[in-house]
Amino acid sequence: MAYAPMSLRFTSLVILTAVSFVAVVSHTSAQMTFDAAGMSCSEFISARRTGSPSHAQYEHGRLWVLGYLAGYYTASGELELTNDVAAAESVHNLLLQMCQGFPESSLQSVSMLTLATETFKLPAEPSTGFRPESYTCGQHIEIKDAGQTGIAEARELWAFAFIQGYKNVEQPYAVIPSDSMPALTSIIVNNCRNDREVLFMDYAEGVAKAVRVETAP
């Protein structure tokens, strides 16, 4: 398949939550920050190098893309997770190919305009120890309460990207600002504390269904 260079201008958006099931939103000022719309493909490729001071951003970007596609495929009824390493790597290989071809495009635009146009099997374990099909709210709360902040926030980044991908099925060019991540993920976490048997991914989907994304005036 041939791909055209991406010059999409994303519309600035605001988030309005009108959700009956969600709890109080709390903000964590020290929470991980990652902006897929602001990270260029050239930055992503550069950060991939072992030993790069920004290698963590590469890992966050890779996880964001997998979360985005999981949300997109869930909304379109096409999510399939696999333990086949070669099959799971195909999406990552195409991501690298697209980023090398269009270095000025953002990671988010590549995900929206190329990766989401095809259906890939996604890795059943997008990061070590994290298997969304069986990962419960209780497991997530245990990790947070044990002070494993980096692990918890990486999985919350996946959930935030899941919400973005889910919304893009009905609103293809909608962008949820990265600074909305603390508010949206805290909704998931607060509900998880009260209902630990529910899958973490199910609450991510619930928030994705409930949140409204509207153009800023």
Secondary structure as GFF3:
##gff-version 3
##sequence-region A 1 217
A	DSSP	beta_strand	13	17	.	.	.	ID=ss1
A	DSSP	alpha_helix	41	47	.	.	.	ID=ss2
A	DSSP	alpha_helix	55	75	.	.	.	ID=ss3
A	DSSP	beta_strand	81	82	.	.	.	ID=ss4
A	DSSP	alpha_helix	85	101	.	.	.	ID=ss5
A	DSSP	alpha_helix	107	113	.	.	.	ID=ss6
A	DSSP	three_ten_helix	115	117	.	.	.	ID=ss7
A	DSSP	beta_strand	122	123	.	.	.	ID=ss8
A	DSSP	alpha_helix	137	145	.	.	.	ID=ss9
A	DSSP	alpha_helix	149	170	.	.	.	ID=ss10
A	DSSP	three_ten_helix	178	180	.	.	.	ID=ss11
A	DSSP	alpha_helix	181	194	.	.	.	ID=ss12
A	DSSP	alpha_helix	200	210	.	.	.	ID=ss13
A	DSSP	beta_strand	211	215	.	.	.	ID=ss14
###
